[in-house]
Amino acid sequence: MRNIGIFAHVDAGKTTLSEQMLLKAGAIRTAGSVDSGTAHTDSLPVEQKRGISVRAKCVRLNWRGEAINLIDTPGHTDFSAEIERSLWALDGAVMVVSGAEGVQPQTELLFEALRAQEIPVFFFINKMDREGADAVRVISQIRRRLTPQAAPLFDPDALAEAVCGADDELMERYLAGESIPDTEILSRLSALAKKGEVLPVLIGSALKGQGIESVLDGIVDFLPPPDASQSVLCGVAFALEYDRLLGRGVWVRLYGGQLENRSAVTLPGRLDPLTGEKTSVQSKITQIRGVSGEDAGVLRAGEIGVVYGAQMKIGQVIGDPALLPRKVQPGAFRAPLTTVRVEADNPQSQKELAAACAALSDEDPLLRTRFVRDTGELHMDAMGAIQLEILQDALKTRFGLAAHFSNPTVIYRETIAQEAEGFCAYTMPKPCWAILQFLIRPAPRGSGVHFRSAVPGREILPRYQHQVEQALPLALSQGRLGWQVTDVDITLIGGSHHQFHTHPLDFIVATPWAIQDGLRRGGSVLLEPVLRILFRVPPDYAGRIMSDVNAMRGEVTEIKSEEDLASITALVPAAESMEYPVRLAQITGGRGGMSIRLDGYRDCPLELGARAPRRGVDPLDTSKYILAARSALEGGIFDL
C-alpha cells in the first residue's frame, strides 16, 4: 500500500495528472477535465463550476499489485488548510512542477512544508509539450531553490552522481573510476528515495498522457509503504464529508491499532469543573467505509478510511498522540490573517446562518466563528477572497442561505504596555471564594505566553492553581482592545481559597477577571501581523516593487538576481498588502509571482490598526460577568 499526496502550484497540471493516473491504472474509463468540470477528484459543484480544487480528495487505484491511496490537494494558497491536513495522512508525495513556468513561489512553500514533516518526495516536471518547456532549466531551479539532492532519471550521468553523492560506499567506488552498473544505481536510488535522501525527477505531459506510467512506477519504487507494525491505537482525523444516508463522516488515517464497526473511541470532552481539565467521552462508531466507498467494517494500521458515528473533529488525535510520526497542529503551515462579518441577506435567517457557519467551522477549524453578543454580529476568520467566494457558494447550495461578507479586516493581537498587577476578589454572592493576584510583564515579540506560580499550596490548593493555568487561554482570548493577548509573562503572586466557601468553578471564573484587571492597569499595545514576502519578477520591475514595498510601510531585506528574474524579499504589514497580488499581476503582466508567510507581529499605532468588538461579557463589568458565569455553565465564559 502507498498513501501519497500530489502537490503543485496553481495551474501546474496536478489534477490532470491525477485523472491520467486513475485512467492508466484502470480505476476510471475516461479521464475527466478540469476545464469542463468533470474531474473525478473535483466532485463539489463549486469545484466543477470554477475549475479549481477546493477540497483535498482521496481516491484509490492499484498499480503493480500495490493499492495506492492518492490525495489530490488544492493548489491555491486560500486553501492551505486542506493542504496542511493532507500532510497528516501521508507517507510520501509527488511534487508537480510546470516545465514552462518552472519553480514558482508557492512551489517553494509547499516543498518546505513537506520537508519539515520529513515526507519523502519525487518531482514530476509536467507540461513538457508546451512551447518554452525546458526540463534542464527547471531542474537547475529545483536544485538552487529547493534541494541539491534532485536526481533526474532521464540523465544517467546526473543520476549516478546524485545517488553516489548520498551513498559513501558508492562514492568511493565512483571516485576510484569504477563503472557502477545502472541496475545497482537504480536499486540504491529506490532505498535512498524512500528515506528522502535523494529526490528523483521525472518528466512528461499529463495532458498528452506522457510519462504517466513512470509516475505510477515512481510511487511504488521511490515512496515508502506505511508502517503497519504498531499495535497500539493511534490515528488522526484529517477531513470531513457528509453522506446523504449515513450523515457526518470523518476521514481517518490510522498509524497504529485498528478501529471496528460498533466499537467505541475515547475523545476529549468538556471542561471538568473539579479538575479544570477536559474530560474524556466514549463515542461509538456506526460504520467504516474504505477510500472507494466500500463497507470496510474495520480500519487497520497504515490505512485511510471514513468513520461514521463517532463525533470526531478535524485535527483530533485518536489514541496515543506520542506514536504519530509528525506533529498535528492546525495552522502551522498557514493561518488566517483576516476576519469578516457574515450577514444573512434575509435578517430573519441570521440564527440559521450562525448554525451553518458553525458547521463550516467544524469542517475547517481555522474558520473560527465568533458571535458578538451585544450587537448580534457574526464574525468568521478567512484566508482570502477566493475562499470567501467558496464559502458563500457553500452557504447557498448546502444550507439554502443567501449571505454576504464585509470587507476583510486584519486579525491583530495585543500585549501589555508595562508591568502591572491584576487583582480579583470573587467572594460575593456566596457560596464562592477565589482571590487572585497576578504580576503581568511585557515579553519579547514572538515569545508567546509564559506562566508560573509563586503561591504556596497551602494558600491556594494545587488543584485550584491548576484551574488557573487551564483558564488562561480563555482569559487571554480577548484583551482590552478585543484581540488575543500574547507576548506576556504572567506570575501568580498571591491569593487564597476558602475551606468551606470555595466552589469548584470559582478560580476559573476569577482568572479572566484578575487578568483583565492587570491588562487595564498596564495599558495595551496593538500588534499587527507582518508578512515575509518573496517576489520573483523580471529585473525591469524590481525598482517598482521596491518602491511599492516602501509605500506599504515595508522594508526590503534581500535582493538577488537569478537567471532572468530578480528575487526580492521584503517585510510588509498584512493590512497594507492584502490586495497586492492583483496589483503585482497587473504591473508585471502576469510574469511576476510572490509567496507569503507570516514573519511575526510588531507594534502598531492604534490609529493605523483597529479594535475588535468584545464577545460576551467583559469580566470587568463584574455584576454582569458573575451572572453570566453562573447561568451559562455549558458555554459562554467556560467554552474553552
Beta strands, then each sheet from edge to edge (+ up, - down):
strand 1: 2-8
strand 2: 57-63
strand 3: 66-72
strand 4: 92-98
strand 5: 121-126
strand 6: 150-152
strand 7: 199-203
strand 8: 234-243
strand 9: 247-256
strand 10: 258-260
strand 11: 264-271
strand 12: 278-284
strand 13: 287-289
strand 14: 298-300
strand 15: 304-308
strand 16: 317-319
strand 17: 338-344
strand 18: 369-372
strand 19: 377-382
strand 20: 403-405
strand 21: 409-410
strand 22: 413-416
strand 23: 420-426
strand 24: 434-442
strand 25: 449-453
strand 26: 484-485
strand 27: 488-496
strand 28: 524-537
strand 29: 555-562
strand 30: 565-573
strand 31: 593-603
sheet 1: 2+ 3- 1- 4- 5- 7- 6-
sheet 2: 13+ 15- 9+ 8- 16+
sheet 3: 10+ 14-
sheet 4: 11+ 12-
sheet 5: 18+ 19- 17+ 20-
sheet 6: 18+ 19- 17+ 21-
sheet 7: 26+ 22+ 28- 30+ 29-
sheet 8: 26+ 22+ 28- 31+
sheet 9: 23+ 24- 27+ 25+
end
